[in-house]
Amino acid sequence: MKTILTILLGLIIYITPLLSQNETEIRTDGLIIPRVDRNTVNNPTAGHLVYDFVSDQFWYYTGTEWKSVNTDDQTLKD
């Protein structure tokens, strides 16, 4: 029993940092988008949104390619 608990605790300690970097988190103070290298995302789907820590930018997948979300070049509308 002690061995099983040790193994489970080890898995939780190993997996938790991976989830916090690659999974969307919904918190009371906002939403955390997955932080990844977009070039390593397997099988993205249209609308997939990530924060690319390599380029330090948000990106979305159009269904055929990744596009940068560059708010400097866009007009924000109400």
Number of C-alpha atoms within 10 A of each C-alpha: 5 7 8 9 10 11 11 12 12 11 11 11 11 11 11 10 10 10 12 14 14 15 14 15 14 10 8 6 6 8 10 16 18 20 20 16 14 21 9 8 10 7 8 17 13 13 12 14 22 25 21 18 13 11 11 10 13 19 20 19 17 14 12 9 11 18 12 15 15 10 9 7 7 8 6 7 4 2
